[in-house]
Amino acid sequence: LDGWQWHEGRLVKRFRLRDFRAAVAFVQRLVDPADAIDHHPDVSIHWDTVELSLWTHAAGGITARDFRLARAVDELTPTS
């Protein structure tokens, strides 16, 4: 999981995009993979940066679903 970091019991990754529109478009592309896994990230958008935070609320920590979603997100990683 390249670029993912462990922070306060969660898997976290930041994605830098070209602008706000690209950041929102990237988040929109996450909807189908997240729904398919039935696992949804916490999302924060700051103009050209998207931060995703993964953890399984019901388990109170990281589970296999978090790693599965992280891999799915990495397949969508924007190039700019």
Backbone hydrogen bonds, N-H to C=O, Kabsch-Sander energy under -0.5 kcal/mol:
donor,donor_aa,acceptor,acceptor_aa,energy
4,W,1,L,-1.4
5,Q,12,V,-2.9
7,H,5,Q,-0.6
7,H,10,R,-2.7
10,R,7,H,-1.2
11,L,54,L,-2.4
12,V,5,Q,-2.8
12,V,10,R,-0.5
13,K,52,L,-2.0
15,F,50,V,-2.9
17,L,15,F,-0.5
17,L,48,D,-3.6
23,A,19,D,-1.9
24,V,20,F,-2.6
25,A,21,R,-2.2
26,F,22,A,-2.2
27,V,23,A,-2.0
28,Q,24,V,-2.3
29,R,25,A,-1.7
30,L,26,F,-0.7
30,L,27,V,-1.2
31,V,27,V,-0.5
31,V,28,Q,-1.2
34,A,30,L,-2.3
35,D,31,V,-2.7
36,A,32,D,-2.6
37,I,33,P,-1.8
38,D,34,A,-1.1
39,H,34,A,-2.3
42,D,53,S,-2.6
44,S,51,E,-2.1
46,H,49,T,-3.0
48,D,46,H,-1.1
49,T,46,H,-1.7
50,V,15,F,-2.6
51,E,44,S,-2.9
52,L,13,K,-2.8
53,S,42,D,-2.2
54,L,11,L,-3.3
56,T,61,G,-2.7
57,H,55,W,-0.9
59,A,56,T,-0.6
60,G,56,T,-1.5
61,G,56,T,-1.5
66,D,63,T,-0.9
67,F,63,T,-1.3
68,R,64,A,-2.3
69,L,65,R,-2.5
70,A,66,D,-2.4
71,R,67,F,-2.2
72,A,68,R,-1.9
73,V,69,L,-2.8
74,D,70,A,-2.4
75,E,71,R,-1.3
76,L,72,A,-0.6
76,L,73,V,-1.6
77,T,73,V,-0.5
77,T,74,D,-0.8
